Amino acid sequence: MFNKALITIGDKEFLSLYGICIAIGVLCCVLVLFKFAKGRVKESFIDFLFYNGIAAIAIGFFAATLFQSFYNYLDNPEAGWQWGGMTFIGGLIGGVVSFLAGYFIFRPKLQGRLVDIISLIPSCILIAHAFGRIGCLFAGCCHGFKMDGFPGIWMEPNGEVAGYYFPTQLVEALFLFAMFGVCLWLYLKKGFKHNLSLYLLSYGIFRFFIEYARGDERGTFVAGMSPSQFWSIVMVVASVGVYFLLEFAFKKRAEELALANQNSDGVESQNNQNETVEENQPEENKPVEESLNEQSVLKDEKENEEV
């Protein structure tokens, strides 16, 4: 659609609409995290999530290219291994694995738990992914089947014939923006704890069917379906497991918080009791050290009077 660089200096090209959309998506992801996690967990924990998330995004981009290159190799082994292309689900897998690895490595030192804001995480992913799909529309990648005109959009995909293509990128972006609004509303207004399962289920189903409208080459992984359709099925199945796993995690977290509050109340009660005892303690029952100090002071005063 608009896959040309916005700035060209000599034979060097800089700044594309695709790159701008990716940057906007990442920025919105960070803003959503800082805005809506604040007050629910400590700021030091939010800072950790930010830095860990940035590392996960970088690894996610690498994983997205790795997965697509692997699919391309399976599709045409004679061409050899060639780096190129990206697939979102591959990036999602790489990003999530690296994010969780970083979290569990530093978990003992953290003043917070991921389960406290786990229902916000899908909103961060959805808003970043939505802007990324708008970037795909500008770049002409991830397009749908070829059409003769409207409702197709004119695109100039790299290595493919320019023409009108069904805008699967736009359809997916609209779905992702809608899901972002739903998940954020459920998190803020309803206190819904299972947005992660909802995200895996809804996006898995949507992605499975939108793949039938795709017209770009995506490689093969399992016979009879595209790689993304295979992983979409995995996402739908995983949504059930994640639901029960989080139910267990929420229960354990509630027990931890209850125990912490009980210990805190016990310590406070003991301190108040000690203060009360000290205030009501008779003069003759003062601690030995305090009495000795008073005797020492009186002795010094007596010696000074004699001198």
Helices and strands as residue ranges (DSSP letters): E 7-9, E 12-14, H 17-37, H 43-75, G 77-79, H 88-106, G 107-109, G 114-116, H 121-139, E 146-147, E 153-155, E 163-165, H 168-189, H 195-210, G 211-213, H 227-280, G 283-285, H 288-306
